[in-house]
Amino acid sequence: MEPITLTTDRLLLRPFAPGDADDVYAACQDRDIQRWTVVPSPYSRTDAELFTRQFCPDGWQDDSMYNFAVVLRDGGALTGALGINRRNQPGTYEVGFWTAGEHRGHGYTTEAVRRAARWTFTSLGGDRLEWRAETGNVPSRAVALRAGFRMEGDQRSGLLNKGVRRDTWTGALLPCDLGLPGTCAYLPAVARTRP
């Protein structure tokens, strides 16, 4: 897929470019980003260059993952990163994100997740957007809840992070949660159990 840019009232979600390496490197020095996400720890300048110059463009090219730099429309400062990744099941995607420390608490990531979710459902033909985070990552869960995700439970050993299996919280967002049609019919369990 050709990389695209999404907009909200305050943000641009654009493909990462090689020139973003300095900002990515600086943001990923944050202890919380290294603790709660799968970015390498310690995070090196080489890691940032690999991410912006190879990992992100390759994902767009092979349609496996779509990574966006989340930047302010006024001034272009990097507020964070957001990725939409294809899952093995057709129509199913997973969202992941991190927020630079100085930009937390402004609702930017929630705004970006909502916009990316709409794009996933309308442009990628997604019928399910999954979120998961290591159990205990309360800020990530708060973003997911504010974006409209329904929590679905816990997964034991659901995430491999830095060589350690970790339990995760899981949630999902469906097109109908945003008032959008899905590409397939959806029959909720409650509808099947009614007489």
C-alpha positions in Angstrom: 0.0 0.0 0.0 1.1 3.5 -0.7 1.7 5.4 2.6 -1.1 7.9 3.5 -1.6 10.7 6.0 -4.7 11.0 8.2 -5.8 14.1 9.9 -7.8 15.1 13.0 -8.6 18.6 14.4 -5.2 18.7 16.2 -3.0 16.0 14.6 -1.5 14.6 11.5 -0.9 10.9 11.4 1.8 10.5 8.7 4.2 7.8 7.7 7.5 8.0 9.5 10.4 9.4 7.5 14.2 9.0 8.0 14.2 12.6 9.4 12.1 11.5 12.4 15.0 9.3 13.8 16.2 12.0 16.3 12.7 12.6 17.7 12.0 8.8 17.9 15.3 8.3 19.6 14.6 11.1 22.1 11.1 9.9 22.9 12.1 6.2 23.3 14.6 7.2 26.1 11.5 7.4 28.3 11.5 4.6 30.9 7.8 4.0 30.5 8.0 3.5 26.8 10.9 1.1 27.3 9.1 -0.7 30.1 5.6 -1.1 28.7 6.3 -1.5 24.9 8.3 -3.9 22.9 10.9 -1.3 21.8 14.4 -2.3 22.6 15.9 -1.4 26.0 18.2 0.3 26.0 17.1 2.2 22.9 19.9 3.3 20.6 20.2 5.8 17.8 20.6 2.8 15.5 17.2 1.4 16.7 15.6 4.7 15.8 17.2 4.7 12.3 16.2 1.1 11.7 12.6 1.8 12.7 12.2 5.0 10.6 14.3 4.0 7.5 13.5 0.3 7.1 10.9 -1.2 9.5 8.2 1.4 8.8 8.6 1.7 5.0 8.8 -2.1 4.7 5.5 -2.5 6.6 3.7 -0.2 4.2 5.2 -1.9 1.2 4.3 -5.4 2.2 0.9 -4.5 3.7 1.8 -6.0 7.1 1.8 -2.9 9.3 1.1 0.7 8.9 3.1 2.9 11.3 2.2 6.5 11.8 4.2 9.4 13.3 1.6 11.3 15.4 2.5 15.0 15.1 0.8 18.2 16.0 -0.8 20.1 13.1 0.5 23.3 14.7 4.2 23.0 14.8 4.7 19.4 13.8 6.1 18.2 17.1 6.1 14.4 17.4 3.6 13.4 20.1 3.9 9.7 19.6 3.7 6.6 17.4 0.7 4.5 16.3 0.8 1.3 14.4 -2.0 -0.8 12.8 -0.8 -4.4 12.3 -2.5 -7.1 10.3 -3.4 -10.2 12.3 -3.6 -13.7 10.9 -7.4 -13.8 10.7 -8.8 -11.8 7.7 -10.3 -8.5 8.6 -8.6 -8.4 12.0 -6.0 -5.8 12.9 -4.2 -4.8 16.1 -3.4 -1.3 17.2 -0.3 -0.3 19.2 1.0 3.1 20.3 3.3 5.1 22.6 3.1 8.7 23.6 6.1 10.9 24.2 6.4 11.9 27.9 5.9 15.7 27.4 2.7 15.1 25.4 0.9 12.8 27.8 -2.4 14.0 29.3 -3.7 16.0 26.3 -5.8 13.3 24.7 -3.6 13.1 21.6 -3.2 9.4 21.6 -6.9 8.7 22.1 -7.7 11.1 19.2 -5.1 9.3 17.0 -6.5 5.9 17.9 -10.0 6.9 17.0 -8.9 8.3 13.6 -6.8 5.2 12.8 -9.7 2.9 13.8 -12.1 4.7 11.4 -9.4 4.3 8.6 -8.9 0.6 9.5 -12.7 0.0 9.1 -13.3 2.1 6.1 -10.1 1.8 4.0 -8.6 -1.5 5.1 -11.9 -3.4 5.3 -11.3 -4.3 8.9 -14.1 -5.9 11.0 -12.2 -6.1 14.3 -9.5 -3.9 15.8 -7.7 -5.5 18.8 -5.8 -3.8 21.5 -3.6 -5.5 24.1 -1.2 -4.3 26.7 0.8 -5.9 29.4 -1.3 -6.2 32.6 -0.6 -3.2 34.7 -0.2 -0.7 31.8 -3.0 1.5 33.1 -2.3 4.5 30.8 -2.6 2.3 27.7 -5.9 0.8 29.0 -7.3 4.3 29.7 -6.6 5.3 26.1 -8.2 2.2 24.7 -11.3 2.7 26.9 -11.6 6.4 25.9 -11.3 5.4 22.3 -14.3 3.0 22.7 -12.7 -0.4 23.0 -14.5 -3.0 25.1 -12.4 -5.0 27.4 -12.5 -8.7 26.7 -10.3 -10.1 29.4 -6.9 -11.3 30.3 -4.5 -13.5 28.3 -2.0 -15.5 30.3 1.5 -15.3 28.7 -0.1 -13.2 25.9 3.0 -11.0 25.1 6.7 -11.7 24.6 8.6 -8.6 25.7 12.3 -8.5 25.9 12.6 -12.3 26.3 10.0 -12.6 29.0 6.4 -13.9 28.6 3.9 -11.5 30.2 0.2 -11.5 30.9 -2.0 -9.0 28.9 -5.2 -7.1 29.1 -7.2 -7.4 25.8 -9.9 -5.4 24.2 -11.5 -4.9 20.8 -13.3 -2.2 18.8 -15.8 -3.1 16.0 -17.1 -1.0 13.2 -20.6 -0.9 14.8 -19.0 0.7 17.9 -18.3 3.7 15.7 -21.6 3.6 13.8 -19.9 2.1 10.8 -21.0 -0.9 8.7 -18.7 -4.0 8.7 -17.7 -6.0 5.7 -19.2 -9.1 7.2 -22.4 -9.7 9.1 -21.9 -9.7 12.9 -24.2 -11.8 15.1 -23.4 -11.0 18.8 -23.7 -13.9 21.3 -26.6 -12.2 23.1 -28.6 -12.3 19.8 -28.0 -16.0 19.4 -29.2 -16.8 23.0 -32.6 -15.1 22.8 -35.6 -17.4 22.3 
